Amino acid sequence: MERRLFVRGAGVAGILAAGTAPAIVHAQANIRWRIASSFPKSLDTLFGVCDVFAAHMKDMSGGKFIITTHAAGELMPAFGVLDGVSNGTVEMANTAPYYFFGKDPTYALDCAIPFGLNYRQMNAWMYEGNGMKLLREFYAKVGIVNFPMGNTGAQMGGWYRKEIKSVADLKGLKFRAGGFAGKVLERLGVVPQNIPGGEIYQALEKGTIDAAEWVGPYDDQKLGFNKVAPFYYYPGWWEGGPQLSLYVNQKAYEGLSSEYKAMIEAASQAAGTDMMAKYDYRNPAALKTLVAGGTKLQRFPKDVMDGAFKAAMEVYAELNASNPAWKKIYDDYSNYRRDANLWFRFTESAFDDFMQSQKL
């Protein structure tokens, strides 16, 4: 009797913190967890993936596994979610892992690095290759179990207050760039700024920054960047297929039944697929609207692309020599990237190049 009262009153989080999770969670008829996002609710794609995930968990569990979703700033800052899950403040989070490159550049390999994998290649490396295995080993050091949950596809190269005619125009540019991109951009003379999505517009409007990248037309239009910066560049060479991740506190996860663990895996995959579908469907119409409204769509000059590629390869070589965790994962990642690009050159790229030159 006393044990039952303890279980009822303590709540799942308290039980997990007490280290008695496995036996007691199995006895629970209902579980209630929280997921913290690194994104504001206004971004219905990036934050919305949490709502889609939570809905799948509720449906698959018959209403027994309830997850409440929380936007950046509600439970913790946008960039505080890694520590929040690691120390058990929340059971789950959804974020772009490259936000934490300052702790260790290796985190970026779970999201996107300049001139890295595209969406389909990232999926292949994670699920069929060694990506999941290697990253699970890495995250175990901070008490987190990771799952892919979302992707934006290849992103745009951002909004600029002035035209970029050559790599020389990047020197001294105060540019909001997500995560790892800044380590490469600073070698081109850029002054990178790491600012959460909800704060970018104000910084760009006030001139605190000269340029900013976020995701692509659908989200960028929502954030209003076209109102304060006329030039819209592509491609976002630093984000060819940025993967978002679901973080689960390891102790909490280990306390779940095998059925609940399987639900988390299935729901994260379903939510991730939903996000990519939304971006691919919504971006074309948003881009048309932006251009019709006066946005000046520009491709990065070749010397910018060449200079950035050279700088990226230099950064990776230095990390290989100085960071064992990075090297272990990047060696496998880069080997697959080489083979995947060879394959895509003859299939996806050739087909896309032809189709996109046709008038349909």
N, C-alpha and C positions, 0 to 999 in steps of 0.2 A: 504493500500500500504506500509506504513512504517513498519507495523508488519511483512509483508511477507519478506521485505528486511532484517529485523532483524533475522528472522528464517533462511533465506538462508545463511547469513553471519556468524552467531554465531556458527553453528555446534552443533551436538547433545551434545557433552561433555559440551560445554559452557551453553547450555540451561539447562541441568541437574543440573549443579552447581548453576544456578540461582534459582533453586527450582521451575521451571515452567514446569517440564517434562510432566506430564500426558496429558494435552490437546494438547501440541505442537507436541509431538512425534507421536500422532495419525495422525496429519496432514502431517507428513513427508512421502514423497513417497519412500525415500531411507534412510537407516541407515548405518553408517560406524563405527564399533567399533574395538578395539584392544584387543588381548588376550596375556598376558605375561606368558611364561612357566618358570619353574624352571630347565629346562633341555636344553642341547646343541642340535643343529640341527643334529649332528653326530649320535645321538641316535634316529633312525627313528621310533622306537616304542613309546618311552616316549614323545619325542617332537612331533612325527607324529600324535598323537591323536588329537592335536590341529588343524592340517591341515585337518584331516578327519572330525572333528566337523565343521570347517569353511565351508568345501565343502557341507556338508549336509544343513547347514543354508542357503547358497547361493541357492542351488537347491530348497529347500522347499519354499523359499520366492520369487522365480522367479528372483533372482538377486537383490532384494531390500535390503536384510540384508547382508552386506559384513563385514567380520571379518578378519583383517590382523593378522597374527601369528608372534610372536616375541620370539626368544630364550633367555635363561638366559644371562644377561649382556647387551642386546640390549636396553631395556627400563629401567631396574633396575636389581640389583643382584638377583641371584637365590633364596636367602632366603628373598628377599624384597617384594615378590609378595603379601603376606597377607596385609601388610600395604599399598601397592600400590592400591589394590582394595578397602580396607577399607576407604582410604582417597580420592578416586575418581581419582587418577592419571591415572589409566586405568580402563576400564569397566569390564574386565574379567581376570582371571588367571587360569592356570592349574598347580597343585602342589601335593606333598605328604604332607598332613597336619601334619604328625608327625615331620616335620622340625621345627615346631613352639612350640614344647613341652616346650621350655625354657620360653615362655610367659605364658603357662598354659599346664600342662600335658594332659588336657582334649582333646586338639586337636588331640592327637594320636589315640583316639577312633574313629576318622573319617578316619583312615588309617590302622594302625596295631599296636598291642602291643604284647610283647613276650607271646607265648602260647595262642594266641587269636583265632579269627575265620578264617576259610579258605575262599576261594573266594566265593563259593556257599553259605556258611553260612552268609557271610557279606552281600551279595545281599539280602538274605531272611530277615535278621534283618533290613536292611535299608528300603526295599520296602514293606514288609509284616508286620514286627514288628514295634517297636517304634523308631528305629534308626533315620530315617529321621526327625520325629517330634522333638525328643530330641535335635538333632544336630542343627536343624533350630532355636530352641530357644536359643541355645548357641551362634550361629553365629550372631544372631540378635543384640547382644550386641556390635558387632564391625561393624555393617552395611553391612553384607554380606549375600547373599542367596547362599547356597551350593547345588551342584548336584554331585552325583557319576559320575566320568568319567574316567574309566580305572582301571585295576588291572593287576598285573603281575602273579598272582597265587603264590603258595609257592616258596620261593626263596632259593638260595643256601646259605651256611654258610660262604662263603668268601675264599680269597686267603691268604696263610701264607708262610712266608719265611722259617719257620722251622716247623717240625712236632709237632702236639699237641697229646701227648700220655696220658695226664691226665689233670685234672683241675689245677694242680700245674703249668703246662706249660703256663697258661694264665697270671700268675702274672707278672706285669710290662709290658705286651704286649701293645704296642701303636697300637690301632686298630681303623680304620675308620669304624664307624658303624652309620647307619642312624637313626636319631631321638631318640626315646624313649629307644631303646635297650641299649644305653649307661648307663642309670640309673640302669639297672640290671647287665650289664657286669662289672661295676666298683666294684660291691660287690664281684666279683670273682677275683679281683686284676687287671683287665684290666684298661688301661688308654684310655678311649674313645676319638675319634677325630671326629668332625662333619665337613666334607669337601665336597663341591659340587662335583658332578660326573666328571666334566671336569678337576678337579685338582688332582684326586686320583692317576693316573698313575705316575705322576712326583714325588709325595710324596713317593710312594712305591718304585720307582726306586732309589731315592736318599737315602732311608733308614730313611727318616723323620718319617715314620710309619713302623710297622713290619708286618701289615696285613690289609686287606681291604675287605669289602663286598660291592656288588652293587646290582645286580638283579639275573642274571642267565646266562647260557652259551652263549646265543645269544648276549646280550649286553656286557658281560664280555670279550668275544672274540674280539668284536669291539674295546674295550678300551685297549686291549693288556695286561691284567693283567698276563696272562700265561707266558709272556716273563720275568717277574721280580719276580714271586713267584710261586714255583712248586706245592705246596700242596693246593688242592681244597676240602673244607669240605662241608658236608651237614648233616642235613637240616638247613636252616635258621630259627631256632625256634623263632626268634623275628619277622618274617614276613611270617606268614602262608597264608595270603591272603591280602596283602597291597592294599588298595583302593586309587586311585588318585581322587582328587576332582576338579570340576569346581567351581570357585568362581565368583560371579556376584555382582557388587556393588548394594546395596539395592535400592538406589534412582533411579539408571539407570533401574533396573529391574521393579520397580513399575511404571515407565513411559512408559513401553511397552504395546502394545495391548495384549489381551488374546491370539490372534493367534501367536504372536511372542513368548510369554511365553511358549506356547505349543510346538513350534518349538525347543526352547532351551532344554526343557525336553527330547523330542524325539531324537534330535541330540546328546545330551550328552550320552544317553543310547546306541545309535547305535555306536558311536565312542568308548565307553567303551567295547562293545562286540567285536569290531574289534581288539582292543588292545589285549584282552585275547586270541583271536583266533590266532593272529600272534605269540604270545609267545609260545602257546601250539604246534604250527606247526613248529616253527623255532628252539626251544631249543633242541629237540632230535638230529638233525643233527649237531648242533654246539657242543654239548657235545661229540659226537663221534669224531669229528675233534680234539677237545682239548685233549682227551685221546690218540688218535693216535699220537698226537704231543708230548707226554711225560708228560702231566699233571697227577699228582698223586691224584686220586680221593679217598677221605677218609670219613668215617662216624665219627661224633663226638663221643668220648668215652662216656660210660654211665654215668660216674661220672660228666662229663661236663653238660650233659642234666639234670641230677638230681639236680645238684647244681644250675643251671640256673633257673630251675622251682621253686625251693624253694625260691631263691632270688626274683623272679618275684612276687610270692604270698606275700612276705613280703612287697615289694614296694607298691602293690595294697592295702594291709591292711592299710599301713601308709597314703596313699592318701585318702582312705575312711574316715579316722579319721581327716584329715586336710583340704580337698578340697571339699566343698559342690557340686560344679559343676561337678567334677569328679565322686563323689559318686552317684549323681542322675542318670548319664548316665551309669556308670559302673555296678551298681546294675542290671539294665535291661539287659545290654550286657552279664554279667556273668550268669544270669539266663537262657538266651537263649542259651549261649554256652554250659551249662550243658545238656540241653535237646537235642540240636542239636548233640552233640558228642555221646549221647546215641543212637540216631537214626542212625547216620553215622556208628557207630560200627557194627550194624547188617546188613547194606546195602552196602554203598559205600566202607567201609574199607574191609569188607569180600570179596566182589567181586574183588576189586583191588588187595588184597593180593593173591588171587588165580590166577588171570590173569597174574600178574607180575612174578609168579613163573613158568609159562609155557614157553616152547620153541615154538615160533610161526614162 
